[in-house]
Amino acid sequence: MGLRDAFRAKGVRELDSERLMDRFTEQIEKHGVTKITELVPRMKVRVCGEVKRMTIKPRSGIPSTEITINDGTGQVVVVFSGRRHVAGIEHGKCLRIEGVAFSDANELVFLNPAYTLLP
C-alpha cells in the first residue's frame, strides 16, 4: 500500500453505503432484520432500507408503484400493485419491509409486503 492509497478519497457511493450501514445497524441487531446481501429468495424475511427510487409502472396492465430501497449492502425492489401512491412513503424515507422476496430479472422483488415507516 503506497502513500497515494493511504490518502485516497472515498467515492460518493462508498460514503453513502457506509452511512446507510451505520443507520440500519440498530434495526439489524434489535429487530431481527436481514441485510439485503444475505437475503434468500422465497423465504420470509425483514429488511430495512432507505427509499432511493420511486416509479409508477404498469405490471400486467395494472399501475404499480415500484420502490427501490437500499441498506448500504445492496438494494431490493418493493412493488405495490394497483397503487399509484403509498401513503407516507417518499424519497429518502426509511422503511422496514416484511415479506417474501422473489428473483425477477436479476433483482430481488417484494410484492405487496407489509411495511413500517421508520424515523
C-alpha positions in Angstrom: 0.0 0.0 0.0 1.5 3.2 -1.1 1.2 6.8 0.2 -1.3 7.6 -2.6 -3.6 4.7 -1.5 -3.5 5.8 2.2 -4.9 9.2 1.3 -7.3 8.1 -1.4 -10.6 9.9 -1.2 -13.7 7.7 -0.9 -16.2 7.9 -3.6 -19.8 9.1 -3.2 -21.2 5.5 -3.4 -18.7 4.2 -0.7 -19.6 7.1 1.6 -23.4 6.6 1.0 -23.0 2.8 1.7 -21.2 3.4 5.0 -23.8 6.0 6.0 -26.7 3.5 5.3 -25.0 0.6 7.1 -24.5 2.8 10.2 -28.1 3.9 10.0 -29.5 0.4 10.0 -27.2 -1.3 12.4 -29.7 -0.9 15.3 -32.5 -2.4 13.2 -30.4 -5.4 12.3 -29.4 -6.0 16.0 -32.7 -5.3 17.7 -35.5 -6.3 15.3 -34.1 -9.3 13.5 -33.6 -7.6 10.2 -31.6 -9.3 7.5 -29.0 -7.5 5.4 -30.1 -7.3 1.8 -26.9 -9.1 0.6 -27.8 -12.0 2.9 -31.4 -12.2 1.5 -32.5 -15.6 0.3 -35.3 -15.7 -2.2 -38.6 -17.4 -1.3 -38.0 -17.1 2.4 -40.0 -14.8 4.7 -37.6 -12.0 6.0 -37.5 -8.5 7.3 -35.2 -5.9 5.6 -34.7 -2.2 6.2 -33.6 0.4 3.7 -33.8 4.0 2.6 -36.0 4.8 -0.4 -33.7 5.6 -3.4 -36.1 5.5 -6.3 -39.9 5.6 -6.8 -41.6 4.9 -10.2 -45.1 4.0 -11.4 -45.0 1.2 -13.9 -47.7 -1.0 -15.4 -47.5 -4.6 -14.5 -49.9 -6.8 -16.4 -51.8 -3.7 -17.4 -52.3 -2.6 -13.8 -50.5 0.5 -12.5 -48.0 -0.3 -9.8 -45.7 1.7 -7.5 -42.1 0.4 -7.6 -39.8 1.5 -4.8 -36.1 0.7 -4.6 -34.7 0.6 -1.1 -31.0 0.3 -0.2 -29.4 -0.6 3.1 -25.8 0.0 2.2 -25.1 -3.6 1.4 -27.5 -3.9 -1.6 -30.9 -3.0 -2.9 -34.3 -4.6 -3.4 -37.4 -3.5 -5.3 -40.7 -3.3 -3.5 -43.9 -3.4 -5.7 -47.3 -2.2 -4.5 -49.6 -3.4 -7.3 -52.7 -1.4 -8.1 -51.5 1.7 -6.4 -50.2 4.9 -7.8 -49.2 6.2 -4.3 -48.4 4.7 -1.0 -49.2 6.9 2.0 -46.1 8.0 3.9 -43.5 6.6 1.5 -41.3 9.3 0.0 -37.8 9.5 -1.4 -35.3 9.5 1.4 -37.6 7.9 4.0 -36.7 4.7 5.7 -38.8 1.5 5.7 -38.8 -1.9 7.3 -40.3 -4.4 4.8 -41.6 -7.9 5.9 -42.5 -10.4 3.3 -41.2 -13.0 0.8 -38.8 -11.8 -1.9 -38.5 -13.5 -5.3 -35.9 -13.1 -8.1 -37.1 -11.2 -11.2 -34.6 -10.3 -13.9 -31.6 -10.5 -11.6 -33.1 -8.4 -8.8 -34.9 -9.3 -5.7 -38.6 -8.1 -5.6 -41.1 -7.9 -2.8 -44.7 -7.9 -4.0 -47.2 -6.1 -1.7 -45.3 -6.7 1.5 -46.1 -5.4 5.0 -44.1 -2.2 5.7 -43.3 0.0 8.6 -42.2 3.6 8.3 -39.0 4.3 10.4 -37.9 7.6 11.9 
